[in-house]
Amino acid sequence: MHENQGEPCGGRGVLRPCRREFLRILGSSLGVALVAGCSSTAPSSPVGANVATTPAPTGSISSSTSATAGGPRAGVTLRVGALGDLQNLEPHITGLNTDTIYHVWDKLLEYDDELQPQPRLAESWDVSSDGKQIVLHLRKGVQWHSGREFTSQDVIWNFNRIKTDPAVGGTGFPNLVAPLSAADTPDANTVVIRAERPWPGVFNLLSLLNIADPVSMGSPNAKTTAVGTGPFQFVEWVQGDHLTLKKNPNYWRSDIPYLDGVIYSLFTDPQAMVTALEAGSIDVADMPPLRDTARLQKDTQYTVLFNETTGNKYVLSLQTKQAPTDNKVFRQALQYALDRQRIVDTVLLGIGVPSQIPFTPSSPGYDAAKDRFYAFDLDKARALVASSGTTNPTLDFNYSTTSAELSRIGQLYQADLAKIGVTLNLKPVDPVAGSAMLRARSFNGAYASQSIFTQLHPAMFDGNPYYTMQPNNWANFNSPRLTELMTGFVTETDPVRAKQYYSDFNDYLLDEAWNIVIATNVPRAIATGKVHGLRYNMVEMFIQSDAWLSA
């Protein structure tokens, strides 16, 4: 078991952030009661027959009238507002808005809210004592949306694709699957995967990988449709307008989904999405601006959901292959010039905390002292700019047009940098174009976005394109030392030695500063009072398969 830096909250030997502390922070920030940690009154069943029923996931939306709401109704479609658009229908390169297309595909397993793996397409599994082999026993009777039977060969195809297909480059999956050395299928319902070294991060891969249909992926219309085994089937995607899904009538869990379908309205303007919610044209707004979240949380017509187990952090990636951000001393100056506390207080409304390292307090890599390494000090920043040898430095601050918070962060940062002679050009970028820019590592200056999955096993960092070595490092930063540290992340099973790798990584990131961590970011959604059962899962996805609407 990993050593925790904060107060343990119990739960089968896994330590995670205390939910009561999270709610205290949010409650004191917004001054209103939170709707979190409440289970829906709709009936549910265990995910796997051989696994004991676990408590309902935390963070579900429920209303005070849910007990008399009458339960799920047939013939109901949920209308969700989402910011940005899909980049494509690729199962392994879903780009932006994975919350929308996520429900088409299933995973082999999923983490519960204590980071314990639970069955999905894999009904059970056996892990060897040396951590080099895992046997997956697949669920029988599962069908693809096309009607074809799901088999072990389909799983092997997905592993091979993310391991060898150049089209998947830049996603992090090639690094996550890299330890896989061989895979066998003794029968149609068994997969044996082997690694040449211990693989402590294997469950990260198995909980994140969409299992796609090899047959449809090889068909002529592969780019215009999506076929999986998930709770909803793909109907249509109209770029820039909407995505429509319908209920999978043959889903292996007969009790869900309750909804007949989900229609995602795609917005480029966060304010327009909130307006649509208040006008009644959508039922849910996904990732609304924080100011609207605080305002509508006081209105009894709405309920608010926060992802209280998130590993999401605002991050500024710096282009290390171009001046002036190719200069380490200049990058360190940018650290000192960032007023994180002011950003949290004024932009994030006190939701979340300032942060400088990617790990969350539930992670064995977290170190509270290192999370406060750089003080806000413009005099120090000015001196470092001078010692870096850069003259009249200018850089871009790229950010998504759908994020009001990143826009305000950029404005504050721009004003402070101007005081030390650094020009920061604010560059709002269409989210689809920005996603492509990050994957191509072609941005100039800095790109502000949100890094996720820092709450998972630290081996995830080798598949996290913000932090790993090239070719998947978005900042274009690479070195033998980074390779050494990432190798330790994915191979070391001794807790003491692993913790040293994590500590050394924190030191290295703070010194090299190819990414500047700004603060924690709390994903959220606002729903009308008739919406029940929405939740976040432990890999940051906004789940609607358990949702239902009352009359």
C-alpha positions in Angstrom: 0.0 0.0 0.0 1.3 3.5 -0.8 2.0 6.0 1.9 -0.6 8.8 1.9 0.5 12.4 2.5 -2.9 13.4 3.9 -5.6 12.0 6.2 -6.6 8.4 5.2 -10.3 8.1 4.4 -10.4 4.3 4.6 -11.7 1.8 2.0 -10.1 -1.5 1.3 -6.6 -0.4 1.8 -6.7 2.4 -0.8 -6.3 6.0 0.3 -8.0 8.8 -1.5 -8.9 12.5 -0.8 -11.4 12.8 2.0 -14.8 13.7 0.4 -15.9 15.6 3.5 -12.8 17.9 3.1 -13.6 18.3 -0.6 -17.2 19.3 0.2 -16.0 21.6 3.0 -13.7 23.5 0.5 -16.4 23.8 -2.1 -19.1 24.7 0.4 -17.1 27.4 1.9 -16.1 28.7 -1.5 -19.7 29.0 -2.9 -21.5 29.5 0.4 -24.3 27.0 -0.6 -25.1 23.4 -0.1 -23.7 20.9 -2.6 -25.6 18.1 -4.2 -22.9 15.4 -4.1 -22.5 11.9 -2.7 -26.2 11.2 -3.2 -27.3 8.0 -5.0 -30.2 7.9 -7.4 -33.3 6.2 -6.3 -33.5 4.2 -9.5 -32.9 0.4 -9.2 -29.4 -0.9 -9.8 -27.6 -4.2 -10.0 -24.0 -5.3 -9.4 -21.6 -4.7 -12.4 -20.3 -8.3 -12.2 -22.0 -11.3 -10.8 -18.8 -12.5 -9.1 -18.1 -9.2 -7.4 -19.9 -7.9 -4.3 -22.2 -5.0 -4.8 -20.4 -1.7 -4.0 -21.9 1.5 -2.7 -23.4 3.8 -5.4 -20.7 6.0 -7.0 -20.1 9.3 -5.2 -21.0 12.5 -6.9 -24.4 11.4 -8.4 -27.0 14.0 -9.0 -30.2 13.6 -7.1 -32.9 15.9 -5.9 -34.8 16.1 -2.7 -38.0 15.0 -4.5 -36.4 11.9 -6.1 -38.1 9.6 -3.6 -41.5 10.6 -5.1 -40.3 11.1 -8.7 -41.7 7.7 -9.8 -38.4 6.3 -11.1 -37.2 6.0 -14.7 -39.6 6.6 -17.6 -39.5 4.9 -21.0 -39.3 7.0 -24.1 -37.2 9.7 -22.7 -34.2 11.4 -24.3 -31.6 13.4 -22.3 -30.5 16.7 -23.8 -26.9 17.6 -22.9 -25.0 20.7 -23.7 -21.3 20.2 -24.4 -18.5 22.6 -25.2 -16.4 22.2 -28.4 -16.7 19.4 -30.8 -15.3 16.0 -31.6 -12.1 15.9 -33.6 -13.2 12.6 -35.2 -15.0 9.3 -34.4 -11.8 7.4 -33.8 -12.2 5.2 -30.7 -8.6 5.6 -29.7 -8.2 9.3 -30.7 -11.5 10.8 -29.6 -10.0 14.3 -29.2 -12.2 16.7 -27.4 -15.6 16.0 -25.8 -14.9 12.4 -25.0 -17.9 12.7 -22.6 -20.2 12.7 -25.6 -18.9 9.7 -27.6 -17.6 7.8 -24.6 -20.8 5.7 -24.2 -20.5 4.0 -27.5 -17.6 1.8 -26.4 -17.0 -0.3 -23.4 -13.8 -0.8 -21.4 -12.4 -4.1 -20.2 -12.8 -2.9 -16.6 -13.4 0.3 -14.6 -12.1 1.8 -11.4 -14.5 2.3 -8.5 -14.3 5.4 -6.4 -11.5 3.8 -4.3 -9.4 3.0 -7.4 -10.3 -0.7 -7.2 -10.8 -2.4 -10.6 -14.3 -3.6 -11.3 -15.6 -5.8 -14.1 -16.9 -4.6 -17.5 -16.1 -6.6 -20.6 -13.6 -8.5 -18.5 -15.7 -10.4 -16.0 -12.8 -11.4 -13.8 -9.0 -11.6 -14.0 -5.9 -13.3 -12.5 -2.6 -11.5 -12.0 0.6 -13.5 -11.6 2.7 -13.0 -8.5 5.5 -11.3 -10.4 3.1 -8.8 -12.1 4.2 -9.9 -15.6 1.0 -11.8 -16.7 -2.7 -11.1 -16.4 -5.4 -13.4 -17.6 -8.7 -11.7 -18.6 -11.9 -13.8 -18.5 -14.3 -12.0 -20.8 -18.0 -11.7 -20.3 -20.0 -14.1 -22.5 -22.9 -13.2 -24.6 -21.8 -9.6 -25.3 -22.7 -8.3 -28.8 -21.4 -5.5 -30.9 -23.9 -3.0 -32.0 -23.8 -4.7 -35.4 -25.1 -7.9 -33.8 -21.8 -9.8 -34.1 -20.5 -11.6 -31.0 -17.7 -10.1 -29.0 -14.6 -12.3 -28.7 -11.1 -12.4 -27.4 -9.7 -11.8 -30.9 -11.4 -8.4 -30.8 -9.4 -7.4 -27.7 -6.1 -8.5 -29.2 -6.9 -6.4 -32.3 -7.4 -3.3 -30.1 -4.1 -3.9 -28.2 -2.2 -4.3 -31.5 -3.7 -1.2 -32.9 -2.7 1.1 -30.1 0.7 -0.5 -30.0 1.6 -0.4 -33.7 -0.7 2.0 -35.7 0.9 5.4 -36.3 -2.6 6.9 -36.4 -2.8 6.5 -32.6 0.4 8.4 -32.0 0.2 11.4 -29.7 -2.6 10.0 -27.5 -0.5 8.4 -24.8 -1.8 4.9 -25.5 1.4 3.7 -27.2 3.3 4.4 -24.0 0.6 2.8 -21.8 0.6 -0.4 -23.8 4.4 -0.5 -24.3 5.1 -3.1 -21.6 2.9 -5.6 -23.4 5.2 -8.2 -25.1 2.7 -10.9 -26.0 -1.0 -11.7 -26.0 -2.7 -15.0 -26.5 -6.3 -16.2 -26.9 -6.7 -19.7 -25.6 -10.4 -19.5 -26.4 -13.0 -17.0 -27.4 -13.5 -15.7 -23.9 -9.9 -15.6 -22.5 -7.1 -13.2 -23.2 -3.6 -13.8 -21.7 -1.3 -10.7 -21.8 2.3 -10.8 -20.8 5.0 -8.3 -20.1 8.8 -8.7 -19.9 8.8 -6.7 -16.7 6.4 -6.0 -13.9 3.5 -3.9 -15.1 2.0 -1.9 -12.2 0.1 0.4 -14.5 -1.8 -2.3 -16.4 -5.1 -1.4 -14.9 -4.8 2.2 -16.0 -4.7 0.9 -19.6 -7.5 -1.5 -19.1 -9.8 1.2 -17.6 -9.1 3.8 -20.3 -8.9 1.8 -23.6 -12.1 1.9 -25.7 -12.7 -1.5 -27.1 -13.7 -0.9 -30.8 -15.2 -3.2 -33.4 -12.4 -4.4 -35.8 -14.9 -5.2 -38.5 -16.4 -1.7 -38.7 -13.0 -0.1 -38.3 -12.0 -1.8 -41.5 -15.1 -0.9 -43.5 -15.3 2.0 -46.0 -17.5 4.1 -43.6 -15.1 3.8 -40.6 -14.7 7.5 -40.4 -18.4 8.3 -40.4 -19.7 5.8 -37.8 -18.8 4.3 -34.5 -19.5 0.8 -33.4 -18.9 -0.6 -29.9 -20.6 -2.7 -27.2 -21.5 0.2 -25.0 -24.9 1.2 -23.5 -25.6 3.6 -26.4 -25.4 3.3 -30.1 -24.1 5.9 -32.5 -26.8 7.6 -34.7 -25.3 10.7 -36.2 -22.7 13.4 -35.7 -23.2 16.8 -37.4 -20.0 18.7 -36.9 -20.4 21.9 -34.9 -24.1 21.1 -34.1 -25.0 17.9 -32.4 -24.2 14.2 -31.7 -27.1 11.7 -31.3 -27.0 8.4 -29.5 -29.7 5.8 -29.0 -30.2 3.1 -26.4 -28.4 -0.2 -27.1 -31.3 -2.7 -26.7 -28.9 -5.7 -26.4 -26.6 -4.2 -23.8 -25.1 -6.8 -21.5 -26.4 -5.0 -18.5 -30.2 -5.4 -18.9 -31.0 -2.8 -16.3 -29.4 0.2 -18.1 -29.5 2.5 -19.8 -32.8 3.9 -18.6 -32.8 6.6 -21.3 -33.9 5.9 -24.9 -31.2 8.2 -26.1 -28.9 11.2 -25.6 -28.7 14.3 -27.8 -25.6 16.4 -27.3 -25.9 20.0 -28.5 -22.4 21.3 -29.3 -21.6 24.8 -28.2 -18.6 27.0 -28.9 -19.8 29.7 -26.4 -20.1 28.7 -22.8 -22.6 31.5 -22.1 -24.8 30.3 -24.9 -24.9 26.8 -23.4 -26.0 28.2 -20.0 -28.6 30.3 -21.7 -29.9 27.2 -23.4 -30.1 25.4 -20.1 -32.1 28.3 -18.5 -34.4 28.5 -21.5 -35.2 24.8 -21.2 -33.8 23.6 -24.5 -31.2 21.3 -22.8 -31.4 19.4 -19.5 -27.7 19.4 -18.6 -24.8 21.8 -19.1 -21.4 20.1 -19.1 -18.5 22.2 -17.8 -20.3 25.5 -17.4 -18.4 28.7 -16.4 -17.7 28.8 -12.6 -19.6 32.0 -12.2 -22.8 30.5 -13.6 -22.2 27.4 -11.6 -22.2 29.4 -8.4 -25.2 31.5 -9.5 -27.4 28.6 -10.5 -26.5 26.4 -7.5 -28.5 28.9 -5.4 -31.6 28.3 -7.6 -33.7 25.4 -6.4 -34.7 24.6 -10.1 -31.2 23.2 -10.6 -28.7 20.7 -9.1 -25.0 20.8 -9.4 -22.5 17.9 -9.8 -18.8 18.3 -9.0 -16.3 15.6 -9.8 -14.9 15.2 -6.3 -12.3 12.6 -7.2 -10.8 14.4 -10.1 -7.1 14.6 -11.0 -7.7 17.5 -13.3 -5.2 20.5 -13.2 -4.8 23.6 -15.2 -1.4 23.4 -16.9 0.7 25.7 -19.1 2.8 23.7 -21.6 5.8 25.5 -22.9 7.3 25.0 -26.3 10.8 23.9 -25.6 12.0 23.8 -29.2 11.6 27.6 -29.8 12.8 30.7 -28.2 12.3 32.1 -25.7 10.7 29.1 -24.0 13.6 26.8 -25.0 15.6 28.6 -22.2 15.3 26.8 -18.9 16.1 29.9 -16.8 13.4 31.9 -18.7 10.9 29.1 -18.0 11.7 29.3 -14.3 11.1 33.1 -14.5 7.6 32.3 -15.8 7.0 30.2 -12.7 7.8 33.0 -10.3 5.7 35.4 -12.3 2.5 33.3 -11.9 0.2 34.5 -9.1 -1.5 31.2 -8.4 -3.3 32.2 -5.3 -4.9 35.3 -7.0 -6.0 33.0 -9.9 -7.7 30.6 -7.5 -9.3 33.5 -5.5 -10.6 35.6 -8.4 -10.9 33.3 -11.4 -11.7 30.0 -9.9 -13.8 31.5 -7.1 -11.9 29.6 -4.4 -12.8 26.2 -6.0 -9.7 24.1 -6.0 -6.2 25.1 -4.7 -3.0 26.5 -6.1 -0.7 23.7 -7.4 2.8 23.3 -8.8 3.2 19.5 -9.2 0.9 17.2 -11.1 0.2 14.7 -8.4 -3.0 14.9 -6.2 -2.9 14.4 -2.4 -4.2 10.9 -2.8 -1.2 9.9 -4.9 2.1 8.4 -3.5 3.9 11.0 -5.6 2.4 14.0 -3.7 4.6 16.3 -1.7 3.0 19.3 0.0 6.3 21.2 0.2 7.1 20.8 -3.4 3.5 21.8 -4.3 4.5 25.2 -3.0 8.0 25.4 -4.4 7.7 28.7 -6.4 6.6 31.8 -4.6 5.0 34.6 -6.5 7.9 37.0 -6.8 8.1 39.5 -9.7 11.5 40.8 -8.6 12.9 37.3 -8.8 11.2 36.7 -12.1 12.6 39.9 -13.5 16.1 38.9 -12.4 15.8 35.5 -14.0 14.6 37.0 -17.3 17.7 39.2 -17.3 20.1 36.3 -16.5 18.5 34.1 -19.1 19.9 36.4 -21.8 16.6 36.9 -23.6 15.8 40.4 -24.8 12.3 41.8 -25.2 10.8 38.3 -24.9 7.4 37.7 -26.5 5.3 34.5 -26.4 1.8 33.4 -27.2 -0.7 32.2 -24.6 -2.8 29.7 -26.6 -6.1 28.5 -25.0 -9.5 27.1 -26.0 -12.2 29.5 -26.9 -14.6 27.5 -24.8 -12.9 28.2 -21.5 -13.8 31.4 -19.8 -11.5 30.5 -16.9 -8.4 30.1 -19.1 -9.2 33.4 -20.8 -9.2 35.2 -17.4 -6.1 33.4 -16.2 -4.3 34.6 -19.4 -5.4 38.2 -18.7 -4.0 38.2 -15.2 -0.8 36.5 -16.3 -0.4 39.0 -19.2 -0.6 42.0 -16.8 2.0 40.6 -14.4 4.4 39.6 -17.1 4.2 43.0 -18.6 5.6 44.4 -15.3 8.9 42.4 -15.9 9.2 43.2 -19.6 7.6 40.0 -21.0 4.9 40.3 -23.7 2.2 37.7 -23.6 -0.1 37.5 -26.6 -3.5 36.0 -25.8 -4.4 33.5 -28.6 -7.9 32.0 -28.3 -8.0 28.8 -30.4 -10.9 26.7 -31.7 -10.8 23.6 -29.5 -10.6 21.1 -32.4 -7.8 23.1 -34.0 -6.1 23.4 -30.6 -6.3 19.6 -30.0 -4.6 19.0 -33.3 -2.0 21.7 -32.5 -1.1 20.0 -29.3 -0.8 16.5 -30.9 1.5 18.0 -33.5 3.4 19.9 -30.9 3.2 22.9 -33.3 2.1 25.7 -31.0 4.3 28.7 -30.3 5.1 29.9 -26.8 2.6 28.3 -24.3 -0.6 26.3 -24.5 -2.9 26.5 -21.5 -5.2 23.5 -21.0 -6.1 20.8 -18.4 -4.1 17.7 -17.6 -6.1 14.8 -16.2 -5.6 11.3 -14.7 -3.2 12.5 -12.0 -5.3 10.6 -9.5 -4.4 7.2 -11.1 -1.4 5.1 -10.5 1.7 7.2 -11.3 2.6 4.8 -14.2 -0.1 6.8 -16.0 2.4 9.6 -16.4 4.3 7.6 -19.0 1.1 7.7 -21.1 0.3 11.3 -20.2 1.4 13.5 -23.1 2.0 16.5 -20.8 4.8 14.7 -18.9 6.1 11.7 -20.7 9.1 11.5 -23.1 8.8 12.1 -26.8 7.2 11.4 -29.2 4.1 12.0 -27.0 5.4 15.0 -24.9 3.4 18.0 -26.1 6.1 20.5 -24.9 8.7 18.8 -27.1 10.8 18.3 -24.0 13.0 15.1 -23.7 16.1 14.0 -21.9 17.8 10.8 -20.8 16.8 11.7 -17.2 13.2 12.0 -18.1 13.3 8.6 -19.8 15.0 7.1 -16.7 12.3 8.6 -14.4 9.4 7.4 -16.6 10.9 3.9 -16.8 10.9 3.9 -13.0 7.3 4.9 -12.9 6.2 2.0 -15.1 8.4 -0.8 -13.8 9.2 -0.2 -10.1 6.9 -2.2 -7.7 8.8 -1.6 -4.4 6.9 1.2 -2.7 10.0 2.8 -1.2 12.0 2.9 -4.5 8.9 3.9 -6.4 8.4 6.9 -4.1 11.9 8.0 -4.7 11.2 8.1 -8.4 8.2 10.2 -7.8 10.1 12.6 -5.6 12.9 12.9 -8.1 10.4 13.6 -10.9 8.8 16.4 -8.9 12.2 18.0 -8.5 13.1 17.6 -12.2 9.8 19.0 -13.4 10.0 22.0 -11.1 13.6 22.7 -12.3 13.1 22.1 -16.0 9.6 23.7 -16.0 8.5 22.4 -19.4 5.0 22.3 -17.8 3.8 24.9 -15.4 1.0 23.5 -13.1 -1.3 26.3 -12.1 -4.2 25.0 -9.9 -6.6 22.2 -9.5 -9.6 22.2 -11.8 -12.9 20.7 -10.7 -15.1 19.4 -13.5 -18.8 20.2 -13.0 -22.2 20.0 -14.5 -25.5 21.8 -13.9 -28.8 19.9 -14.4 -32.5 20.7 -14.1 -34.2 19.2 -11.1 -35.8 16.4 -13.1 -32.4 14.8 -13.9 -31.2 12.0 -11.7 -28.3 9.5 -11.6 -25.6 11.5 -13.4 -22.1 10.7 -12.1 -18.4 11.0 -12.9 -16.3 7.9 -13.0 -12.7 7.6 -11.8 -11.2 8.2 -15.2 -12.8 11.7 -15.4 -15.7 10.7 -17.7 -19.2 12.2 -17.3 -21.5 9.2 -17.2 -25.1 9.3 -18.5 -25.8 5.6 -18.8 -27.2 5.6 -15.3 -29.2 8.8 -15.7 -33.0 9.1 -15.8 -35.6 11.8 -15.9 -38.6 12.3 -13.6 -41.8 13.7 -14.8 
